[in-house]
Amino acid sequence: MFTPPKRPHRLGRSRFSAQREKRIADAAANAMQSVTSRLSPPRTPRIVEDEQVEQTANETTGVAEISGVQEYNSTVTAKPPTFFNEGGLLNPRYTFDAFIVGKSNQLAHAASLAVSENPGRIYNPLFLYGGVGLGKTHLLHAVGHVGEAAGLTVLYVTSEKFTNEIINAIRFQKTEEFREKYRQIDILLVDDIQFIAGKESTEEEFFHTFNSLHIANKQIVVTSDRPPKAIPSLQDRLRSRFEWGLLADVQAPEYEHRLAILRSKADSLHFAIPSSVIDYIARAESHSVRELEGSLNRVIAYATLQDAPITVKLASQALEHIYSEKKQHTALTVSEVLVGVSRYYNVDADLLRGKQRDRDIVWPRQVAMYLMREETSASWLQIGTELGGRDHTTVIHGWEKVHAEMAHSDRVRHEIAAVLESLQRGQI
Ligand SMILES: Nc1ncnc2c1ncn2[C@@H]1O[C@H](COP(=O)(O)OP(=O)(O)OP(=O)(O)O)[C@@H](O)[C@H]1O
């Protein structure tokens, strides 16, 4: 039977003074820095963080995009845009070699490897989707590295950066230069494509970019936190183009996979971590590899700070606040499930409560029934009431339908896990 993933940790800090926590975090960060600089030569600076790029772009242009409508703030001094990446934007750490393959990411990895070796020829576009911190960006960059090594023109861009470039291009009448740049690319890598949804001119321009690259057999790889059909307000013509190639999802790693990832991370830090400690960290249910990496870094930093050997006891102290926060999760409520399911499937909550029997509405309604039963303490009767006064037998039937589909289909299992994850994220 499907065991729904546990909820990710919430941000509440009631049991810990924020000050104490900050002191540990600062000290850990400092210690980590000194550890890593002692152990390995300084790396090429990491890829510029997206936030920095966006912030700079927005500060420079004074452009705000509100509900898909672009507005210009004329009080900010405007500078002409720079269109071309300065290069080196691929993170050197994000290679195929450094990517640990497991059941949860097998398809996404194999597809990424295949397109990197044969760009524009097999899965085009490749659409990678899944929850936070599960390696989508890592795979995107890995494809880029292989392309660059083969001498191809690779462009990695976040959808926010793409949006900002379009806004700038329109503003400074440089749309031709913008198009020219995008049409010279052999491999276009776009991160977090879900953010272009609802931004009219960005979708329009992306649609044309997509078509001209696709016709020319140039490779397009995009990532998203959800499959195309679940991105609200995405234009249908883009949605169908995303579904043209291959959709590959990444899921949270299971225990053995978490172990392998942690071992590899510890090796890359040149740190001998006892297997009991690796096991201790891996045992915590985690929805994100980023979170796992954070736990490992914290344990190493904690040990360095205290000048103590790395033991399970020390690891449990270092991670105490994280685990105790995980235990404080509150259950979802039926109305949170309703709102979350409606948001995920882009179906109005009133339609979920209503009588319409269209397939597009019936399935999300049944998913809501299933998740209300599994994730809240509500009775069949209460769930029926929340869903527009339905009889409890209807709710049981809905639950059974989803349960049976999940038993037969990986795709449905993944879909339900993705809905649940989006509910949990919405709750934080
Ligand atoms: N299978 C894996 N093997 C090794 N490292 C991994 C793996 N999956 C994820 N990571 C690491 O976890 C971190 C987060 O991964 P990444 O940024 O690619 O996640 P993401 O899915 O793009 O998340 P987001 O949606 O938040 O952008 C990175 O440091 C990445 O190297």
The ligand as an SDF file (V2000), in Angstrom:
LIG
                    3D

 31 33  0  0  0  0  0  0  0  0999 V2000
   20.8390   12.1030   -7.1990 N   0  0  0  0  0  0  0  0  0  0  0  0
   21.6630   13.0320   -6.7420 C   0  0  0  0  0  0  0  0  0  0  0  0
   22.9740   12.7740   -6.5880 N   0  0  0  0  0  0  0  0  0  0  0  0
   23.8170   13.6870   -6.0890 C   0  0  0  0  0  0  0  0  0  0  0  0
   23.4560   14.9400   -5.7200 N   0  0  0  0  0  0  0  0  0  0  0  0
   22.1590   15.2600   -5.8500 C   0  0  0  0  0  0  0  0  0  0  0  0
   21.2030   14.3400   -6.3710 C   0  0  0  0  0  0  0  0  0  0  0  0
   19.9950   14.9370   -6.3830 N   0  0  0  0  0  0  0  0  0  0  0  0
   20.1910   16.1700   -5.9200 C   0  0  0  0  0  0  0  0  0  0  0  0
   21.4830   16.3900   -5.5990 N   0  0  0  0  0  0  0  0  0  0  0  0
   22.0770   17.5900   -5.0130 C   0  0  0  0  0  0  0  0  0  0  0  0
   21.0660   18.2140   -4.2330 O   0  0  0  0  0  0  0  0  0  0  0  0
   21.1480   19.6160   -4.3490 C   0  0  0  0  0  0  0  0  0  0  0  0
   19.8310   20.1550   -4.8550 C   0  0  0  0  0  0  0  0  0  0  0  0
   19.6430   19.7190   -6.2030 O   0  0  0  0  0  0  0  0  0  0  0  0
   18.9970   20.6470   -7.3430 P   0  0  0  0  0  0  0  0  0  0  0  0
   19.3130   22.0900   -7.0880 O   0  0  0  0  0  0  0  0  0  0  0  0
   19.3800   20.0900   -8.6550 O   0  0  0  0  0  0  0  0  0  0  0  0
   17.4620   20.4060   -7.0400 O   0  0  0  0  0  0  0  0  0  0  0  0
   16.1900   20.8990   -7.8400 P   0  0  0  0  0  0  0  0  0  0  0  0
   15.3560   19.6910   -8.0470 O   0  0  0  0  0  0  0  0  0  0  0  0
   16.5690   21.6890   -9.0320 O   0  0  0  0  0  0  0  0  0  0  0  0
   15.5100   21.8300   -6.7520 O   0  0  0  0  0  0  0  0  0  0  0  0
   14.6810   23.1950   -6.9270 P   0  0  0  0  0  0  0  0  0  0  0  0
   13.3650   22.8020   -7.4720 O   0  0  0  0  0  0  0  0  0  0  0  0
   14.6140   23.6930   -5.5190 O   0  0  0  0  0  0  0  0  0  0  0  0
   15.4730   24.0790   -7.8170 O   0  0  0  0  0  0  0  0  0  0  0  0
   22.3040   19.9050   -5.2800 C   0  0  0  0  0  0  0  0  0  0  0  0
   23.4570   20.1820   -4.5110 O   0  0  0  0  0  0  0  0  0  0  0  0
   22.4820   18.6080   -6.0510 C   0  0  0  0  0  0  0  0  0  0  0  0
   23.8220   18.4150   -6.4490 O   0  0  0  0  0  0  0  0  0  0  0  0
  1  2  1  0
  2  3  1  0
  2  7  2  0
  3  4  2  0
  4  5  1  0
  5  6  2  0
  6  7  1  0
  6 10  1  0
  7  8  1  0
  8  9  2  0
  9 10  1  0
 10 11  1  0
 11 12  1  0
 11 30  1  0
 12 13  1  0
 13 14  1  0
 13 28  1  0
 14 15  1  0
 15 16  1  0
 16 17  2  0
 16 18  1  0
 16 19  1  0
 19 20  1  0
 20 21  2  0
 20 22  1  0
 20 23  1  0
 23 24  1  0
 24 25  2  0
 24 26  1  0
 24 27  1  0
 28 29  1  0
 28 30  1  0
 30 31  1  0
M  END
$$$$
